[in-house]
Amino acid sequence: MLLLSKRLKEARKAKGMTQENLGKEIGVTKVSICCYENGSRTPTLDTLIDLANVLSVEITYLLGVDKFEVAENDSQYGINLSKEEIQLIKELRKETVLYKRLLEDPKRSAELIKRKLG
């Protein structure tokens, strides 16, 4: 639920809402919103639906599902990934702990890898 926490906080801030405002909108406490954002509590399905509606985002987005049309060498799409890049992502996802750490701070992760590889 790492992405849920991160995306919830980002979506709330993008709407210019405080944790208290968001909590009032969906009928939960500020503490609940804080717990959802720090990952110590997971919202119920009903609460997740309310969060998505108030924040004007898809539930799938909050859950970490991104929908991209990906086609190699096709500039029509918003993102292009080579077969090798897709394979790298698939392999990284198999290493759950490592993958989560990489997602927490991608820039720092890239810098650490760069230093390690020299």
C-alpha positions as protocol buffer text, in pm:
chain_id: "A"
residue {
  index: 1
  type: MET
  ca { x: 0 y: 0 z: 0 }
}
residue {
  index: 2
  type: LEU
  ca { x: 303 y: 223 z: -36 }
}
residue {
  index: 3
  type: LEU
  ca { x: 167 y: 384 z: -350 }
}
residue {
  index: 4
  type: LEU
  ca { x: -176 y: 437 z: -194 }
}
residue {
  index: 5
  type: SER
  ca { x: -19 y: 640 z: 87 }
}
residue {
  index: 6
  type: LYS
  ca { x: 197 y: 845 z: -147 }
}
residue {
  index: 7
  type: ARG
  ca { x: -70 y: 905 z: -409 }
}
residue {
  index: 8
  type: LEU
  ca { x: -336 y: 991 z: -154 }
}
residue {
  index: 9
  type: LYS
  ca { x: -115 y: 1260 z: -4 }
}
residue {
  index: 10
  type: GLU
  ca { x: -19 y: 1396 z: -347 }
}
residue {
  index: 11
  type: ALA
  ca { x: -383 y: 1408 z: -463 }
}
residue {
  index: 12
  type: ARG
  ca { x: -492 y: 1580 z: -141 }
}
residue {
  index: 13
  type: LYS
  ca { x: -221 y: 1844 z: -173 }
}
residue {
  index: 14
  type: ALA
  ca { x: -298 y: 1894 z: -543 }
}
residue {
  index: 15
  type: LYS
  ca { x: -656 y: 1977 z: -441 }
}
residue {
  index: 16
  type: GLY
  ca { x: -523 y: 2222 z: -182 }
}
residue {
  index: 17
  type: MET
  ca { x: -684 y: 2032 z: 103 }
}
residue {
  index: 18
  type: THR
  ca { x: -561 y: 1969 z: 455 }
}
residue {
  index: 19
  type: GLN
  ca { x: -596 y: 1630 z: 619 }
}
residue {
  index: 20
  type: GLU
  ca { x: -870 y: 1779 z: 834 }
}
residue {
  index: 21
  type: ASN
  ca { x: -1061 y: 1916 z: 531 }
}
residue {
  index: 22
  type: LEU
  ca { x: -1042 y: 1584 z: 352 }
}
residue {
  index: 23
  type: GLY
  ca { x: -1148 y: 1394 z: 662 }
}
residue {
  index: 24
  type: LYS
  ca { x: -1455 y: 1615 z: 705 }
}
residue {
  index: 25
  type: GLU
  ca { x: -1550 y: 1571 z: 339 }
}
residue {
  index: 26
  type: ILE
  ca { x: -1557 y: 1192 z: 368 }
}
residue {
  index: 27
  type: GLY
  ca { x: -1667 y: 1158 z: 731 }
}
residue {
  index: 28
  type: VAL
  ca { x: -1345 y: 1040 z: 897 }
}
residue {
  index: 29
  type: THR
  ca { x: -1103 y: 1205 z: 1135 }
}
residue {
  index: 30
  type: LYS
  ca { x: -783 y: 1390 z: 1050 }
}
residue {
  index: 31
  type: VAL
  ca { x: -601 y: 1108 z: 1232 }
}
residue {
  index: 32
  type: SER
  ca { x: -750 y: 854 z: 991 }
}
residue {
  index: 33
  type: ILE
  ca { x: -632 y: 1053 z: 689 }
}
residue {
  index: 34
  type: CYS
  ca { x: -288 y: 1082 z: 848 }
}
residue {
  index: 35
  type: CYS
  ca { x: -278 y: 705 z: 904 }
}
residue {
  index: 36
  type: TYR
  ca { x: -381 y: 637 z: 543 }
}
residue {
  index: 37
  type: GLU
  ca { x: -106 y: 870 z: 423 }
}
residue {
  index: 38
  type: ASN
  ca { x: 166 y: 718 z: 639 }
}
residue {
  index: 39
  type: GLY
  ca { x: 59 y: 364 z: 557 }
}
residue {
  index: 40
  type: SER
  ca { x: -29 y: 253 z: 909 }
}
residue {
  index: 41
  type: ARG
  ca { x: -397 y: 207 z: 821 }
}
residue {
  index: 42
  type: THR
  ca { x: -577 y: 104 z: 504 }
}
residue {
  index: 43
  type: PRO
  ca { x: -909 y: 265 z: 411 }
}
residue {
  index: 44
  type: THR
  ca { x: -1217 y: 49 z: 361 }
}
residue {
  index: 45
  type: LEU
  ca { x: -1353 y: 13 z: 10 }
}
residue {
  index: 46
  type: ASP
  ca { x: -1631 y: 263 z: 83 }
}
residue {
  index: 47
  type: THR
  ca { x: -1378 y: 513 z: 220 }
}
residue {
  index: 48
  type: LEU
  ca { x: -1152 y: 455 z: -81 }
}
residue {
  index: 49
  type: ILE
  ca { x: -1444 y: 532 z: -312 }
}
residue {
  index: 50
  type: ASP
  ca { x: -1518 y: 851 z: -116 }
}
residue {
  index: 51
  type: LEU
  ca { x: -1152 y: 955 z: -127 }
}
residue {
  index: 52
  type: ALA
  ca { x: -1134 y: 904 z: -503 }
}
residue {
  index: 53
  type: ASN
  ca { x: -1455 y: 1100 z: -558 }
}
residue {
  index: 54
  type: VAL
  ca { x: -1355 y: 1395 z: -339 }
}
residue {
  index: 55
  type: LEU
  ca { x: -1004 y: 1406 z: -485 }
}
residue {
  index: 56
  type: SER
  ca { x: -1130 y: 1362 z: -843 }
}
residue {
  index: 57
  type: VAL
  ca { x: -903 y: 1065 z: -916 }
}
residue {
  index: 58
  type: GLU
  ca { x: -964 y: 706 z: -1014 }
}
residue {
  index: 59
  type: ILE
  ca { x: -952 y: 442 z: -741 }
}
residue {
  index: 60
  type: THR
  ca { x: -710 y: 249 z: -958 }
}
residue {
  index: 61
  type: TYR
  ca { x: -476 y: 549 z: -954 }
}
residue {
  index: 62
  type: LEU
  ca { x: -479 y: 557 z: -573 }
}
residue {
  index: 63
  type: LEU
  ca { x: -405 y: 185 z: -570 }
}
residue {
  index: 64
  type: GLY
  ca { x: -101 y: 232 z: -791 }
}
residue {
  index: 65
  type: VAL
  ca { x: -238 y: 127 z: -1126 }
}
residue {
  index: 66
  type: ASP
  ca { x: -128 y: 351 z: -1411 }
}
residue {
  index: 67
  type: LYS
  ca { x: -273 y: 308 z: -1754 }
}
residue {
  index: 68
  type: PHE
  ca { x: -32 y: 387 z: -2030 }
}
residue {
  index: 69
  type: GLU
  ca { x: -55 y: 295 z: -2391 }
}
residue {
  index: 70
  type: VAL
  ca { x: 293 y: 170 z: -2460 }
}
residue {
  index: 71
  type: ALA
  ca { x: 426 y: 102 z: -2804 }
}
residue {
  index: 72
  type: GLU
  ca { x: 790 y: 88 z: -2897 }
}
residue {
  index: 73
  type: ASN
  ca { x: 896 y: 356 z: -3148 }
}
residue {
  index: 74
  type: ASP
  ca { x: 552 y: 519 z: -3166 }
}
residue {
  index: 75
  type: SER
  ca { x: 542 y: 891 z: -3081 }
}
residue {
  index: 76
  type: GLN
  ca { x: 159 y: 892 z: -3065 }
}
residue {
  index: 77
  type: TYR
  ca { x: 169 y: 763 z: -2708 }
}
residue {
  index: 78
  type: GLY
  ca { x: 264 y: 956 z: -2396 }
}
residue {
  index: 79
  type: ILE
  ca { x: 536 y: 715 z: -2289 }
}
residue {
  index: 80
  type: ASN
  ca { x: 760 y: 482 z: -2479 }
}
residue {
  index: 81
  type: LEU
  ca { x: 939 y: 187 z: -2324 }
}
residue {
  index: 82
  type: SER
  ca { x: 1167 y: -53 z: -2501 }
}
residue {
  index: 83
  type: LYS
  ca { x: 1127 y: -427 z: -2449 }
}
residue {
  index: 84
  type: GLU
  ca { x: 1440 y: -417 z: -2233 }
}
residue {
  index: 85
  type: GLU
  ca { x: 1294 y: -144 z: -2011 }
}
residue {
  index: 86
  type: ILE
  ca { x: 973 y: -339 z: -1967 }
}
residue {
  index: 87
  type: GLN
  ca { x: 1171 y: -651 z: -1881 }
}
residue {
  index: 88
  type: LEU
  ca { x: 1375 y: -455 z: -1624 }
}
residue {
  index: 89
  type: ILE
  ca { x: 1055 y: -338 z: -1454 }
}
residue {
  index: 90
  type: LYS
  ca { x: 914 y: -692 z: -1453 }
}
residue {
  index: 91
  type: GLU
  ca { x: 1232 y: -827 z: -1293 }
}
residue {
  index: 92
  type: LEU
  ca { x: 1242 y: -549 z: -1033 }
}
residue {
  index: 93
  type: ARG
  ca { x: 880 y: -618 z: -937 }
}
residue {
  index: 94
  type: LYS
  ca { x: 978 y: -975 z: -849 }
}
residue {
  index: 95
  type: GLU
  ca { x: 1207 y: -831 z: -579 }
}
residue {
  index: 96
  type: THR
  ca { x: 926 y: -684 z: -368 }
}
residue {
  index: 97
  type: VAL
  ca { x: 1133 y: -521 z: -94 }
}
residue {
  index: 98
  type: LEU
  ca { x: 1386 y: -375 z: -337 }
}
residue {
  index: 99
  type: TYR
  ca { x: 1110 y: -253 z: -569 }
}
residue {
  index: 100
  type: LYS
  ca { x: 929 y: -75 z: -284 }
}
residue {
  index: 101
  type: ARG
  ca { x: 1253 y: 92 z: -175 }
}
residue {
  index: 102
  type: LEU
  ca { x: 1322 y: 208 z: -530 }
}
residue {
  index: 103
  type: LEU
  ca { x: 972 y: 358 z: -555 }
}
residue {
  index: 104
  type: GLU
  ca { x: 1003 y: 543 z: -224 }
}
residue {
  index: 105
  type: ASP
  ca { x: 1271 y: 775 z: -361 }
}
residue {
  index: 106
  type: PRO
  ca { x: 1357 y: 703 z: -726 }
}
residue {
  index: 107
  type: LYS
  ca { x: 1608 y: 986 z: -758 }
}
residue {
  index: 108
  type: ARG
  ca { x: 1804 y: 879 z: -450 }
}
residue {
  index: 109
  type: SER
  ca { x: 1786 y: 516 z: -562 }
}
residue {
  index: 110
  type: ALA
  ca { x: 1931 y: 606 z: -902 }
}
residue {
  index: 111
  type: GLU
  ca { x: 2213 y: 802 z: -736 }
}
residue {
  index: 112
  type: LEU
  ca { x: 2298 y: 508 z: -507 }
}
residue {
  index: 113
  type: ILE
  ca { x: 2302 y: 265 z: -799 }
}
residue {
  index: 114
  type: LYS
  ca { x: 2518 y: 501 z: -1002 }
}
residue {
  index: 115
  type: ARG
  ca { x: 2770 y: 530 z: -716 }
}
residue {
  index: 116
  type: LYS
  ca { x: 2772 y: 154 z: -664 }
}
residue {
  index: 117
  type: LEU
  ca { x: 2827 y: 75 z: -1031 }
}
residue {
  index: 118
  type: GLY
  ca { x: 3091 y: 346 z: -1060 }
}
